[in-house]
Amino acid sequence: MTDLRPWLKDLPLIAILRGITPVDAEAAIDTLEAAGWRVVEVPLNSPDALETLKRMVKRAGDRLLIGAGTVLNVAQVNAIAAAGAKLMVAPNCVPDVIRAAKAKGMATAPGVATPTEAFQALDAGADALKMFPGEMLPPVAVKAWRAVLPPETLLLPVGGVAPDNIAAYLKAGADGFGIGGSVYKPGMAIPELAARAKALADAFRNAH
């Protein structure tokens, strides 16, 4: 069973590479690893996402945790497990999807936008809660949720997280972040990914 916590210990940022293609898979892994990132997500609505996922898993070995995002149903859980994913991320909370991923030994981070969904996800075995969309769940929401959720709950805001608001989220009780457009956009050259990955890692360390 994959434990998400050790992978987030040194740098609790998940790189969400939405729109990446297989041709850039290996270079992206090398670039993120060099910047200190340890968790990478390939959203399934990216072009040829399963092939990208397979290439990243092979490249990363046991040095990085590679997962899939935008996982919406049990069939997709089975597909990403076959590709070697060790992390399942979803934009929503579907208990059957969470349980299926757990049965495959994956860590799970379903998307939740309300306390009701948060408790439903935890009841289904979620390892972390993806607070999504982050733009609608500012640090004050993190603080409020932190008061009622089990203290060990991993809270990971996703969406709208950038260097200028990381510190406020951390102060409110966030454990880490999923970073999408701030680190990668479709078609981005690898040197730009490198610059953004380093800037975000530096911003987190400075805020922390």
C-alpha positions in Angstrom: 0.0 0.0 0.0 1.5 3.3 -1.1 1.9 5.9 1.7 1.7 9.5 0.4 3.3 11.2 3.4 6.9 10.2 2.9 6.8 11.5 -0.6 5.5 14.9 0.5 7.9 15.2 3.4 10.7 17.3 1.9 8.7 19.2 -0.7 4.9 18.7 -0.4 4.1 19.8 -4.0 2.4 17.6 -6.6 3.3 18.6 -10.2 0.1 18.4 -12.3 1.3 18.1 -15.9 -2.0 18.5 -17.7 -1.6 18.4 -21.5 1.9 16.8 -21.5 2.6 14.3 -24.3 4.7 11.1 -24.2 7.6 12.8 -26.1 8.3 15.0 -23.1 7.7 12.4 -20.4 11.3 11.5 -19.5 12.6 15.1 -19.7 9.8 16.3 -17.5 10.6 13.7 -14.8 14.4 14.5 -14.9 13.6 18.2 -14.7 11.2 18.0 -11.7 13.5 15.5 -9.9 16.4 17.9 -10.3 14.3 20.7 -8.7 13.4 18.6 -5.7 9.9 17.5 -6.6 8.9 13.9 -5.7 5.3 13.6 -6.8 4.0 13.9 -10.4 0.5 13.6 -11.7 -0.5 12.9 -15.3 -4.2 14.0 -15.8 -6.0 11.4 -17.9 -7.5 14.2 -20.2 -4.0 14.8 -21.5 -3.1 13.4 -25.0 -2.1 9.7 -24.8 -2.0 10.0 -21.0 -1.5 6.2 -20.3 1.6 6.1 -22.6 3.0 9.2 -20.8 2.2 7.6 -17.5 4.0 4.4 -18.4 7.1 6.3 -19.6 7.2 8.3 -16.5 6.9 5.3 -14.2 9.7 3.6 -16.0 11.9 6.7 -15.9 11.2 7.5 -12.2 11.8 4.0 -10.8 11.5 4.2 -7.1 12.8 7.8 -6.9 9.5 9.6 -7.5 5.8 8.8 -6.9 4.0 8.9 -10.3 0.2 9.0 -10.4 -2.8 9.8 -12.6 -5.3 12.6 -12.2 -8.8 13.3 -13.5 -9.6 9.6 -12.7 -13.4 9.4 -12.9 -14.4 5.8 -12.8 -13.3 2.3 -11.8 -12.3 1.3 -15.4 -9.8 4.2 -15.3 -8.5 3.1 -12.0 -7.8 -0.4 -13.5 -6.1 1.3 -16.5 -3.8 3.5 -14.5 -2.9 0.6 -12.2 -1.9 -1.5 -15.2 0.3 1.5 -16.3 2.1 1.5 -13.0 0.5 4.4 -11.2 0.9 4.5 -7.4 -1.3 7.5 -6.9 -4.9 8.2 -7.9 -6.1 11.8 -8.0 -9.7 12.9 -8.9 -11.5 16.2 -9.2 -14.5 14.8 -7.4 -15.5 12.4 -4.6 -16.7 9.0 -5.8 -16.4 6.4 -3.0 -16.3 3.4 -5.4 -13.4 5.0 -7.3 -11.5 5.7 -4.0 -12.1 2.1 -2.8 -11.0 0.6 -6.1 -7.8 2.6 -6.1 -7.1 1.5 -2.5 -7.7 -2.1 -3.5 -5.0 -1.7 -6.1 -2.5 -0.4 -3.5 -2.6 3.2 -4.6 -2.6 6.3 -2.5 -5.7 8.4 -3.1 -6.4 12.1 -3.2 -10.0 12.7 -4.3 -11.3 16.2 -4.9 -13.6 17.7 -2.3 -15.2 21.1 -2.1 -17.3 20.8 1.1 -17.0 19.3 4.5 -19.6 16.8 3.6 -17.6 15.5 0.7 -14.5 15.6 2.8 -15.9 13.2 5.4 -17.4 11.0 2.6 -13.9 10.7 1.1 -12.3 9.9 4.4 -15.0 7.2 5.1 -14.1 5.6 1.7 -10.4 5.5 2.7 -8.9 8.6 1.1 -5.3 9.2 2.0 -5.5 13.0 1.3 -8.1 15.5 0.4 -7.6 17.6 -2.8 -9.4 20.9 -1.9 -10.6 21.8 -5.3 -11.0 24.3 -6.8 -8.5 26.2 -4.6 -9.8 29.6 -5.9 -13.1 28.9 -4.1 -11.4 27.4 -1.0 -9.0 30.1 0.3 -6.9 29.8 3.5 -9.9 30.7 5.7 -11.6 27.6 4.4 -8.6 25.4 5.2 -8.6 26.8 8.7 -12.3 26.1 9.2 -11.9 22.5 7.8 -8.9 21.9 10.0 -11.0 22.6 13.1 -13.4 19.7 12.3 -11.5 17.1 10.3 -9.4 14.4 12.0 -6.1 16.1 12.9 -4.0 13.7 10.8 -6.0 14.5 7.6 -3.8 15.6 4.7 -5.2 18.8 3.1 -3.9 19.7 -0.4 -5.4 22.8 -2.0 -5.3 22.6 -5.8 -6.1 25.4 -8.2 -4.9 29.0 -8.0 -2.0 28.1 -5.8 1.0 30.3 -6.6 4.2 31.6 -4.9 2.4 34.6 -3.5 -0.3 32.6 -1.5 1.6 29.5 -0.4 2.5 31.0 3.0 -1.1 32.0 3.8 -2.3 28.4 3.0 0.5 26.9 5.1 -0.4 29.2 8.1 -4.0 28.1 7.8 -3.1 24.4 8.0 -2.5 23.1 4.5 -0.1 20.2 4.3 0.9 20.6 0.6 -0.4 21.6 -2.8 -1.2 20.3 -6.2 0.3 22.7 -8.7 -1.0 22.8 -12.3 -0.7 25.9 -14.6 1.8 27.6 -12.3 4.4 24.9 -13.1 3.3 23.5 -16.5 1.2 24.4 -19.5 0.6 22.3 -22.6 3.4 22.8 -25.1 5.8 24.4 -22.6 9.5 23.9 -23.3 11.5 22.0 -20.7 13.7 24.9 -19.7 10.6 26.9 -18.8 9.3 23.9 -16.7 12.7 23.9 -15.0 12.5 27.6 -14.1 9.0 27.3 -12.8 9.6 24.2 -10.8 12.6 25.8 -9.1 10.8 29.0 -8.4 7.8 27.2 -6.8 10.1 25.0 -4.8 12.0 28.0 -3.6 8.8 29.8 -2.7 7.6 26.9 -0.6 10.8 26.6 1.3 10.9 30.3 1.9 7.3 30.3 3.1 7.9 27.2 5.3 
